[in-house]
Amino acid sequence: MASGNLVHGGAVISCPHGGRVLSTAAAGAGAGVRIDGAPVATTADLFTVSGCPHSVGGRPQPCTSVRWTPAAGEDAVRADGVPVLLDTTAAMCFGAGPVPQGPPVVTSVQQGQGVSSR
């Protein structure tokens, strides 16, 4: 069984170089499940990176996106039928190209008493 904390709007996620990871929640997917008022992140959401300072040989090679690989099958935790993201879910940041640049860093997954669903 999958274990870890749910990733949601209160999570601070960065690329391995310090760029900020922002999610764009997909309409409907997981939107009915919230923690402290923020929707739970799912595999349907898009994650982009801004402000990554990574460079190779003096040439900028910033991270631009994050791809998550959640548990498959019966082990997947789901919201509205879509796998949710946990702070333990495998993920990789990518630059343009797409070139893998390392895993994201998930911190501050604060989960209070405000868990709700529609």
N, C-alpha and C positions, 0 to 999 in steps of 0.2 A: 504494500500500500504506500502511496506517495505521502511524504511528510514535509512540513515546512510551513512558513507563514504565507498567507495570501498576499500577492502584490496588488496594491491599489493606489489611488491618488495620493495617499500620504507617504508612499515610498519615495526615497531619493535614490535614483539610479544614475550611474555615470559610466562612461566608457573607461577602459583601463588607463587612459591618458588624462582623465579629468574632465572630459566633455560631458555636458548634461544630456541625459536621455529623457525625451518627452514622448508620451503616448497619445495617440489619437484614438479614442474609444470608437470601436465599430458600432454603428447604430444597432441597438437591440441585443447584441451578444454580451451577455453578462450584465447588462444595464440594470436589471431588476435586483441584483445582489449588490449591496453597498456595505462598506465599513466606514463608520464615522462620516457618513454622507457621501463618500467617494466610491464610484463604481469599481468593482473588482476587475483586474486586468485579465484578459483572455487571449487565446491564440489568434483571435480575429482582429485584435488591435494592431495598429501600426506603430512602430517605435522608431523615432528619428533621433539623431545626435546633433547637437549644436555646440560650437565652441571647442571642438577637439583640436589641441595644438600639435598632434603627432606629425612628425616629418621624417623622411628618409633621405639621407644624403643632402640635406638642406632644402629638399622639395616637400611642400605640404602634402600629406597623405592622411587627411583627417578621417576619423570614423564618421559614417553618415547614417547607419541604420543598425538595428539589432534584430536578430532572428532567434526565436525561442523554440526549443524542442521538448515539448512536454511528454510526460509518461504516456504510453500508448495503451489502448485497450481498457481492461477492467481497472487498472491502477489510476487512470486519469480522474482527477477531481474536476467536476463540471458545474457550470452555471448556465442555465437555460440551454443545456445540451452541448455547450462549447467548453473545451478544456480551459481551466483557469491557470494562471501563472503563480508559481510559488517561488519564494526566494531561493529555493534549492533547484529550480528548473534549469536544465542545461540551456545555455544561450551563447551566442557569439556576436561580437560587434564586427561590422564590415565597413570598409571604405568603398570609394567608387571603384567599380571594376567587375564584380565585387571581390575585394581582397579581405580575407579574414584577418582581424587585428587583435583578437583576444576577447576574453569573456567580460561582460559588464560587471560592475560592482553594485550590489543592491544593499542599501543601508536604511536605517530608520523606518523599518516596517513596523509602525506603531499600530497596534490593534486594541482599541478601547472597547467599551461596552456597546458601541453603536452598530452592531451587526444586524442587518435587516434584509428582507426580500419582499418583493411585491406580491 
